[in-house]
Amino acid sequence: MKKRIFSIAMAAVMAVSLAGCGGGGSGTTTAADTTAAAADTGAAKEESPEAGSTEAVSQEEAGGGGTLIVGFDADFPPMGFMGSDGTYTGFDLELAQEVAGRLGLEYVAQPIAWDSKDMELETGNIDCIWNGFTMTGRENDYEWSEPYMANTQVFVVAKDSGIASQADLAGKVVECQVDSSAEAALKEAPELTATFKELVTTADYNSAFMDLEQGAVDAIAMDVIVAGYQIQQRNADMVILDDSLSAEEYGVGFKKGNTELRDKVQATLEEMAADGTLKSVSEKWFGEDITTIGK
């Protein structure tokens, strides 16, 4: 399984290169588009029926009165990121845009600080979190879609570091993204982290890779799919350790109680699996179908 997922990560880059990782095709939204759409959505909500009415509740649960605002980390390629042409793109964002279109909702890709995602969701600034969002360990914190992809947390090290296994991380500085699945997995492995010289966090994995390249840290704990993409895009002399930290599943997270929107998105994903759309998008980004819905 580890080797398969690693090969998927490697294939991701080839597929992204063919698709144009910053291209302005489907699944893209500019920063200007996001700002304008968010402002329009806020105005629409202010003009909506008074809170407590049946219509107001229905619109809020259905995705903000005709808009699907997707919260994502803009530094998390290939799931969601800003391309070189200034548009937001990625595997998850392309799926989200297709779902929104089929539901008749206006799609808005809203970049967020990952450690503020719960606040963004609770305050209604976003309608869902869709960005390689790990369900494992968070099952009761959100209304979840069914898992649509499997993933593992791994360690990335410099090829010439002499680090060949997790045991070799003893006395080393390890970095991960704050409030990430990797950080959560490390908290569940105190016997491992106790051997580290230090465990540090960063806002995003682009910064983590720069730290590793500069020798400021010895290893990065992160998602294998994103790790493979980063290594290939940077043409970096780095490797992914064979022994993984944890296995997990990706899902779309909604605010607790918002089962109406969750059910609509889930039904649409199942429809997309049945008609081959999920397979097609996955092959575009990863070179093969690695989705799990309907399988």
Buried (B, 14 or more C-beta within 10 A) or exposed (E): EBEEBBBBBBBBBEBBEEBBBBBBEBBBBBBEBBEEBBEEBEEBBEEBEEEEEEEBEEBBBBBBBBBBBBBBBBBBBBBBBBBEEEBBBBBBBBBBBBBBBBBEBBBBBBBBBBBEBBEBBEEBBBBBBBBBBBBBBBEEEBBBBBBBBBBBBBBBBBEEBEBEEBEBBEEBBBBBBEBBBBBBBBEEEEEBBEBBEEBBBBBBBBBBBEBBBEEEBBBBBBBBBBBBBBBBBBEBEBBBBEEBBBBBBBBBBBBEEBEBBBBBBBBBBBBBBEEEBBBEBBBBBBBBBBBBBBE
